[in-house]
Amino acid sequence: MRKIEGYSIEYDFSSFKKIADLLYFDGPFLSHYVSGKGDDYLFYWADRDDQDNRWLVLRVSLSSLQKYVGKELTLLELIKNPNDGYLYSVDVDSDLHYHNIKLVQPSAIPVDYLPDADSYYEFEPVPAEDAEELMTYELTIPYKERNRFEEFLHKIGIPVSALKKVVNHAAVF
């Protein structure tokens, strides 16, 4: 595997839950995970040797992830402009032990690890087996229609108070 310049760190990925494999061919190439804190991450397969698979791991915003899946951003753009300004290089062995974890600047990623410039999303996600409970759905209700929406919820038997317990953040447009 190629040498990557970065800062060696300890990081616990054990609380991450796989949501879906976004690119898959005889194994995952790009997977969507959610951390224990609810942050979205992409794991992008970059390399392997006899013992490990190397993944590039980057935190992404939900809007960036939606833009990628909606073909508005490329995977290359996501990798070159990660939310935090850096990403992780992580080696994973066959027992799923994460090691050789480094914080890496996008400019330090070997060119042959990067996807093509036209790396727009072209496939349907393959949900992880336990991802149903983690799926996120976005619903936008125009502010002027909020009363009609509350009436609709009442008619189908969902009290608005129950919905408010589920929704942590709401945007008013």
C-alpha positions in Angstrom: 0.0 0.0 0.0 1.1 3.6 -0.6 2.5 5.6 2.2 0.2 8.5 3.2 1.6 11.5 5.1 -0.6 12.5 8.1 -0.9 12.6 11.8 -1.3 9.2 13.5 -4.2 9.2 16.0 -6.4 6.9 18.0 -10.0 6.9 16.9 -12.9 4.6 17.9 -15.1 3.7 15.0 -16.9 1.0 16.9 -20.1 3.1 17.5 -20.5 3.7 13.7 -23.5 2.1 12.1 -23.6 1.2 8.4 -26.5 2.8 6.6 -25.9 1.6 3.0 -23.3 0.6 0.5 -23.4 3.3 -2.1 -21.0 1.5 -4.5 -20.6 -2.2 -4.4 -18.9 -4.7 -6.7 -17.7 -8.0 -5.0 -17.6 -5.9 -1.8 -18.2 -2.4 -0.8 -16.3 0.5 -2.4 -18.2 3.4 -0.9 -20.4 3.1 2.2 -22.5 5.5 4.2 -22.1 5.3 8.0 -23.5 7.3 10.9 -21.5 7.9 14.0 -22.8 7.4 17.6 -23.2 11.2 17.6 -25.3 11.1 14.5 -22.7 12.5 12.1 -22.7 11.2 8.5 -19.5 9.6 7.2 -18.4 8.1 3.9 -15.9 5.2 3.8 -14.2 5.0 0.4 -12.1 2.0 -0.4 -8.6 3.0 -1.6 -6.2 0.1 -1.5 -5.3 -3.3 0.0 -2.5 -5.6 0.7 -2.3 -9.2 2.1 -3.5 -8.1 5.5 -5.5 -4.9 5.3 -7.9 -2.8 3.3 -7.3 0.9 3.3 -10.3 3.2 3.5 -10.5 7.0 3.2 -13.1 8.2 5.8 -14.6 11.6 5.7 -17.4 13.4 7.6 -20.1 14.8 5.2 -23.1 17.0 5.8 -26.4 15.5 4.9 -26.9 18.2 2.2 -23.5 17.2 0.6 -24.5 13.6 0.7 -27.8 14.4 -0.9 -26.1 16.5 -3.6 -23.7 13.6 -4.3 -26.5 11.1 -4.6 -28.5 13.6 -6.7 -25.5 14.0 -9.1 -24.8 17.6 -8.1 -21.4 16.8 -6.6 -18.8 14.3 -7.5 -17.1 11.9 -5.1 -13.8 13.6 -5.9 -15.2 17.0 -4.8 -16.4 15.5 -1.5 -12.9 14.0 -0.9 -11.0 17.1 -1.9 -13.3 19.3 0.2 -14.2 17.4 3.4 -16.4 19.1 6.0 -13.6 19.2 8.6 -10.9 20.2 6.1 -9.2 16.7 6.7 -10.1 13.1 6.4 -8.9 9.8 7.9 -6.9 7.1 6.3 -7.8 3.9 8.1 -6.4 0.3 7.6 -8.9 -2.4 8.5 -7.9 -6.1 8.9 -10.0 -9.2 8.2 -11.2 -9.1 11.9 -12.5 -5.6 11.4 -9.9 -4.1 13.6 -9.2 -0.4 12.7 -5.5 0.6 12.9 -2.9 2.8 11.4 -5.4 5.7 11.6 -4.2 9.0 10.3 -5.6 12.5 9.9 -4.8 13.4 6.4 -5.0 16.6 4.3 -6.8 16.0 1.0 -3.7 17.2 -0.8 -1.7 14.3 0.8 -3.9 11.6 -0.8 -2.1 9.8 -3.5 -3.5 10.5 -6.9 -4.2 6.9 -7.7 -6.4 6.7 -4.5 -8.7 9.4 -5.9 -11.8 8.8 -8.0 -12.1 10.2 -11.5 -13.1 13.9 -12.0 -16.5 12.8 -13.3 -17.2 10.5 -10.3 -20.9 11.4 -10.1 -23.1 8.9 -8.3 -24.7 6.3 -10.7 -26.1 3.5 -8.6 -28.8 2.8 -6.1 -27.8 2.4 -2.5 -27.9 -1.1 -0.9 -29.2 -0.6 2.6 -27.4 -2.3 5.5 -29.5 -5.0 7.2 -30.0 -3.0 10.4 -30.3 0.4 8.7 -34.1 0.7 8.7 -34.1 2.2 12.2 -31.4 4.7 11.2 -32.8 6.0 7.9 -33.3 9.7 7.7 -36.1 11.3 5.8 -36.5 15.0 5.1 -39.9 16.5 4.7 -40.3 20.2 3.9 -43.7 21.7 4.7 -44.2 25.3 3.5 -44.8 27.5 6.6 -48.2 28.6 5.3 -49.3 25.0 5.0 -48.4 23.9 8.5 -52.0 24.0 9.8 -53.2 21.7 6.9 -50.3 19.3 7.6 -51.2 19.2 11.3 -54.8 18.4 10.3 -53.6 15.7 8.0 -51.6 14.1 10.8 -54.6 14.3 13.1 -56.8 12.5 10.5 -54.4 9.6 10.1 -54.0 9.2 13.8 -50.6 10.7 14.5 -50.7 13.3 17.2 -48.5 16.4 16.4 -47.0 16.0 19.9 -45.6 12.6 18.9 -44.1 14.0 15.8 -42.5 16.8 17.7 -40.7 14.2 19.9 -39.2 12.6 16.8 -38.2 15.8 15.1 -35.1 17.4 16.7 -34.5 20.2 14.1 -37.0 21.9 11.8 -36.4 24.5 9.2 -38.9 27.1 8.2 -38.9 28.3 4.6 
